[in-house]
Amino acid sequence: MNYYGLVIGSIMILAAGLGHALVIKWEYYWGVKSWPGLLALGLLPVVVSCFVDSTLLSGGLGILGATLLWGVGELFRQKKRVEKGWFPRNPKRKI
């Protein structure tokens, strides 16, 4: 039996959930001006996945990196959600 599909699917669900929470916290603490940091954080696992021999680990890193890269766009959408009042604004951070 091959369990790669089940494992990769589980990694995808976990990465998507963590990515959602990360975008909310990232915007709250650092705002959208820090998007290059999130971009670098997403590129790192993508690049590493190209050099890993393990298919499962490479796939997991690729999924994690792609999720973080998707988070860059979500960061700007999160800013709009905060402006609409759907999420709390950080009172300590200057806009």
Secondary structure, DSSP 8 states (H G I E B T S, - for coil): ---HHHHHHHHHHHHHHHHHHHHHHHHHHH-GGGHHHHHHHHHHHHHHHTT-S-HHHHHHHHHHHHHHHHHHHHHHHHHHHHHTTSS---TTS--
